[in-house]
């Protein structure tokens, strides 16, 4: 029953990211944040507050996540906009509303489910086996603790159950699918002319007083941004030299401490089961009676797999004859596990009750526990690697603490820090509040660069995390305040801007005149003849016709159906400022009856998914209205 969730896991935080709903950024667990009494409230969901500090931490996490996703395409200004802040706050509000509703309606995530999620995640494994050390280390690099990750996993597990229930109930009628396909595959006849802005530019003359007026009206546009250059020292774990190979006794200590989790394969048992679900007391009794009948059939020689396929109520294993695969201790609920590990091979348990109902369990096979010996060459290589990894992490931690101490003790310079730790003082290019390159692409660095202590007090920053096992201390090297740019410096740009605006207005005016002249019974070709613009008859086109501007296609398929012998027409401004006048003389719908069966099925699936998404969106909106969501004050931008 957990297989569907297991199949979707592919990274330490991916399950957290995708579990709730498709949104621009990930949910990261509002319940993990705590704010003091002086922390302003930005929103309230039911009785739960969302504070400025919660919002700030969520924003930083989303900015880091966005940077990881976008790589070199990331630009710091993307996360310094009102739209980004709005998205983050909406995510936090939605997450809290869903968590509250899931709990109120009785959704739960049992320990066995959470263990399954954690233990089967490849990011938390070493050599194909779950490693508690890898688990803790991987989460630490993401500023997570196991308790925090598991708490959020429980929330997402509950919400995912609720969401799947809504999405799986969506339904599309045959007539709806047919109509959707007819519209989706509809084709229209297209003819159009484009009034290009570039054609009018040579005739435009801009007077000096026009430039002066624009400059006076919009002086705030012509402020050079405040900028800063930083000096910094950087400490990275990967730069530390590897430790020498230790004595065998040291490796032996590591081996003994990690033998059970790293070098041993615990006993595994392959099981089948038959589940008869129950809830209320009456259901429990009825479920037990049904299971007793099946147990009697097994005693009389019935095939377990056949009975499971016919009668089990576990959808995850029913179609596999009740096969649950290989199970280790700690993966199942305790009553189930105790019964399974007490069985002999091919033995069948007595009825076992869990939260899910009544089970019959059959033991199919046993993999005994195996421990690799200390002398094994692979074990020796892994022990040395593990020793060096831990030694490097220890040294990195010690140097990080020393870095913090030295930066605090010598706040006016980085030189003592660099000399004591054998580091080099580096410098950045000019950066603005929108960010820069290299370490200045990190939102935390930009925020600290313009903080009071670094910018105005000329002090070293505390150590800043700038990547996995990478920290840096920064300080101000140079600073330039924002300044008003003189008219002479922006005059050419303003003149070009005014010329372009005037040319666009002229193109729009001539396009409107051509469109108006169509009312005299003339064709589009006649209306644009002599205006110096190109005219093109494209013919019949689909909604995504290659080679046709998407804006023209969008306008085309918004036109009303033309009457016989007449045309529907409109004008549209393209992304480059050019203006198109277009007309259609005919519309042809797709024929649903002639569509192959597999294409019809694909259409039904797409429509059902669209309906499911719309229904869940409406459900969430109603949920938020029911719980009560109030924005107290818009979240503040970080200075």
C-alpha positions, 0 to 999 in steps of 0.5 A: 500500500506504500508502493505508490509513494515509494516509486515517487521518491528520488531525492532527500526533499523531493517528497516534501517538494511534490507532495501537496499540489503543483505550485511554483515552489516547495512547501517546507513546513510552517510548523517548524518555525517559531517566532517571538512576541515581537515578531510581526504577524503577516497572515492568520490561517484559522488560529495559526499565525504566520509571522515575518520571521517564518516568512523570511525563513521560507523565502530563503529556503525557496530562493536556495531551492530555485537557485538549485533548480535553475543553476547558472540561469538563476538571477538574484533579482527573481527573488527580490520582487513582490510577486515572489513574496506573494507566491511564498506567502500563498504557499505558506497559507495553503500549506497550513490550511491543508494541514489543519483540514487533514488533521480535523478530518482524521487523516494520519501517517503511521510510523511504518509509512514514514519509515518506509519513506525514509529507509527506501530513499536512495539519498539516505542509503549507502551501498543500497542500504539505509544508513542513519549516518547518511540520513543525518548528514544529508539532512544537515546539509539542507539545514534539516533535522530528522525530527523536522523532516519526519514531521513534515513528511507526516504532514505531506503524507496526510495531505497527499491522501486527502488530495488523491481522494479528490483527484481520483474521484474526477470524471469526464463524460463522453460528450465532454471529451468529444467537445474538448477534442473538437475544440482542441483540434479545431482549425481556422483559415487565417490571413493577416498583415503586420504593421511593423514599428521599424517602418515608422521609426525613420519618420519620427522626430523627438524634440529636446523638450520632450526628452527633458519632460520625460526625464523630469516626470520619471527621475526615479527611474534614473537612479544608479543602483547602490552597489558594494564590493566585498572582500571575503574568505572561504572555507570548503570541506573539499579543499581539506587534504585527506587524512593519512591511513590510520592504524587497523585498530582505529578502523576496527573501532569504526567497524564495530560501531557501524557493523550492524547498520553498514556492514550487516544485512538484517534478516528479511522475510518475504510475505503474502497477506490477505487484508479484510478492512475494518473500522467501527466495532461492528465492522471489526466483528464482521471482518473477523468472521470473513477472515475466519472463513478464508482461514478455514479454506486455507486449512482445507488446501486452498491456494493462498495467492488465489484467495488473496487475489479474490478477497484481499482489500489491500489494493497495493498487493491484491493483484499480486496475490497478496505479495508484499515483497521482502520485509525487514523488522521495523517496516510494518506495524508491530502486530503484523511484524511479530506474527510474520517473524514468528512463522516458519517457512510456508507457515500461515499466521492466525488472524492478526489485527492492525489499524488497517483491519484483519490479516492472514500472513504467509511466510514465503521465504527468508534471507538470513542476516549476513555480516561482512567480515572486517578483513573483506577488501571492500569493507577495508576500503569503505572503512578508510573512506568513512574514516577520511570523511568523518575526519574531514567533517571534524576538521571542517567543523573545527575550522568553521568554529575557529573561523567564527571566533577569529572573525568576531575577535578581529571585526575590522579585518579579514587578514588575521582570519586568513593568516590563522587558517591559511586562507586567501582573502578574495574579492567580488565584483560590484554587486547590487541589492539584486545580487551578483555572481559567484558567492554574491549570487547567494541571497544570504550573502547579498542580504548580509552585504547590505546589513547594518554591521557590514555596510555601515559598521565596517565589520566582518560578517558571521560565517555564511553558508554558501553551499554544501560544506562551504562557509564564507566571512565577508566584509565591505571593500568599497561602497557606492550610494545610489545617485541620480544620473544626469540627463546627458547620460540617459538622453540617447536612451530616452530619445530612443524610448520616445521614438519607439513609443511614437512609432508603436502608436502610429502602427496601432493607429494605421492598423485600426484605420485598416480594420475600420475600413473593412466595414465597407465590405472590402477584404483584408487584402484590399484594406491594407493595399497601398499602406506599405505593409505585407499581406499573407494568406496562411490558409487553414491552421491549428491552434499551435501552427508552426511559423505563426506568431503565438499572439496572432494564433491566440487572437485568431482562436478567440474570434467568433465564428464568421457568418457564411460569406463573411469574415471575423477580424481583429487586431493584436499587438505582438510582443515586439510592439508590431501590430497585426490585423487578421481575419478568418473566413472559416472554422473547421471542427475535428471529427470525434467519431473518426478519431482512433480509440487510443487517441479518444482515451488519451483525450478523456484522461487529459480532460479528467486530469484538467477537471480534477485539478479544477475541482481540487483548486475549488476545494482548496479555495472553499477550504481556505474560506471555511478555515478563515485566512486573513492577511494582516500585513504584506510581508516586508522585503529584505533590505 
